[in-house]
């Protein structure tokens, strides 16, 4: 009698299938068999791509002569550690009595790849193959997945994208790691004091390293700028009409009509560069208010509604857990995977933050099941409230449901099942589950409502702005427990009594000093969000969702990338705060990459590769076209690096990196070393290289008494930088200019009229120009 074979990704899932389908079978070595079906499993990946030496034993030795390595036909091999289980699965796939194969590996690109590799190695022929695609491990969902299983050919484009992703990582990793190690490994080893340094390069890994190093250097080169705001205190009860005190505060801004509009004395519209100018402003106001009484020029009252945030996808949940529980993305994924396998949550490796219309139509089932949840006494009441008011009935018409924003799986939500296993969860698993649970229930609750008031007070011809906001209906905030009473809520009551045109008294004017803040270091959570948004760390959650396109890596791989970077010593993370920073070695590797294959550090380009894979999956482009672009990119960059001289100018950067501690602070020197040091010269008397000359491409940029020039000047190179627009350029920024093609924003340039301005320096067409982008 013919039988069906079910192949899952791991043994625990196979056991769950057997249990849920009520199969009475015999447990054997590596599989379970009944009279109608056989259940077996992979152990994660069981097949891998072969190293170059499998193609030719001579390729085991790293040599520039054998690069680029671009196989015409790729070779694969069984992973030795799991060969026993592979042989079990292989034997089952070949059995004559097996006529239908149900592929039950994880419903995603990686799960597809795991089975396809096994199928390829075994060479399965003449059997019906069906793909089980599910969103959770509940009995209902598994039965639906089996019943509605499609022919595996329906997922061929997903398999194509999976194979291409692996080939992409393989080609870039093998070729560029060997190339850069052979060219510059000794230079790095000499700088680190190691005997040997392998420069590990990866499509996603190198890009993420670049993001972390760039952020560290932004912080390191940041110069705090003080500014001075003007705060005015006004008495709205100058007539004595009211019994209570009605003093309120307003902040001055140089809006249209202000004497200081666009003044060079200002840091921005709300602050002066110098305290003395701010104090002079207050004196001027003091004189003018005797000529013209201060008055409330405008009052605007509004009601603002704010809806609950979107549901969690993996990246958002990893970010939230990093902030709330100080755990790594990898640990978060492990907890969610465990909750998924216990049937408590839906599929974890999803990019979507919304539900499908089909799920939304029956979402009340999930809510009703949660009435049995006893892990939190409040949850039952919240669920009852939603059901009694039928707040779920119009969910399809809200922002939380959108089929067009779902590729493989909808957002992570509670299934309402598996509740019997809740008490056996770890404390951290319970916290993560409750986080998802409350986010889910919050979307059904009414919006939070706020009363807002905005007052413009005119005093001495200048305008002061006052705003206040009070929550009057907590709505979904009751579910998320995120609302904290504002101590200043009482202000709104008396502010609401003020009237347009009302005369007020100036009680006080004060100067409040502030200063600009450097960017924050990435945390393990915020770097995941930045990766999801192609290198942009966008704080606003709604805005993130609106602009989201192709990201760096996938939801399934981002945590693994961070783990690998830390394991190979390129980054380090503070386990208590989850703050991430680069190591000295990581910065040196960054310098090698940016001076050899800088496109590897470009988040936009890295994201475009990922977008290309999605286009293959969506059948928008042919796999062969993607493969050609990949091979061309590999060949082009191998040639570029081969044609370039060894990077002797790296020594200067490496020494600079070594002179910084983990926080980017220059290491202290002994008095003896200070006495003998020369910032322009190295120990052998040669001037320190600040980078490769952008004009002649062979000389080094060095510092001299007049500025910065190319040491190839005797051969005719005319590159020279001195003072620009009245500003001496710091050596740190010259290094940035040479290595990155641009500086950070530099303050203190002066126009011909004497007005100060900020700008970057960029190299364009072999010349240095001013750039006002983001300045």
Buried (B, 14 or more C-beta within 10 A) or exposed (E): EEBBBBBBBBBEBBBBBBEBBEBEBEEEEBBBBBEEBBBBBBBEBBBBBBEBEBBEEEBEEBEEEBBBBBBEEEEEEBBEEBEEBBBBBBEBBEEEEBBBBBBBBBBBBBBBBBBBBBBEBBEBEEBEBBBBBBBBBBBEBBEBBBEEBEEBEEBBBBBBBBBBBBBBBBBBBBBBBBBBBBBBBEBBBEBBEEEEBBBBBBBBBBBBBBBBBBBBBBBBBBEEBBBBBBBBBBBBBBEEEEEEEBBBBBBBBBBEEBEBEEBEBBBEBBBBBEEEBBBEBBEBBEEBBEEEEBBBBEBEEEEEEBBBBBBBBBBBBBBBBBBEBBBBBBBBBBBBBBBBBBBBBBBBBBBBBBBBEEBBBEBBBBBBBBBEBEEBEEBBEBBBBBBEEEBBEEBBEBBBBBBEBBBBBBBBBBBBBBBEBBEEBEEBBBBBBBBBBBBBBBBBBBBBBBBBBBBBBBBBBBBBBBEBBBBEBBBBBBBBEEEEEEEEBEBBEBBBEBEEEBEBBBEEBEBEEEEBEEEEBBBBBBBBBBBBBBBBBBEEEEEBBEEBEBBBBBBBBBBBBBBBBBEBBBBBBBEEEBBBBBBBBBBBBBBBBBBBBBBBBBBEBBBEBBBBBBBBBEEEBEBEEBBEBBBEBBBEBBEEBEEBEEBEBBBBBBEBBBEBEEEBEEEEEEEEEEEEEEEEEEEEEEBBBBBBBBBBEBBBBBBEEEBBBBBBBEEEBEBBBEEBBEBEBBBBBBBBBBBBBBBBBBBEBBEEEEEBBEBBBBBEEEEBEBBEEEB
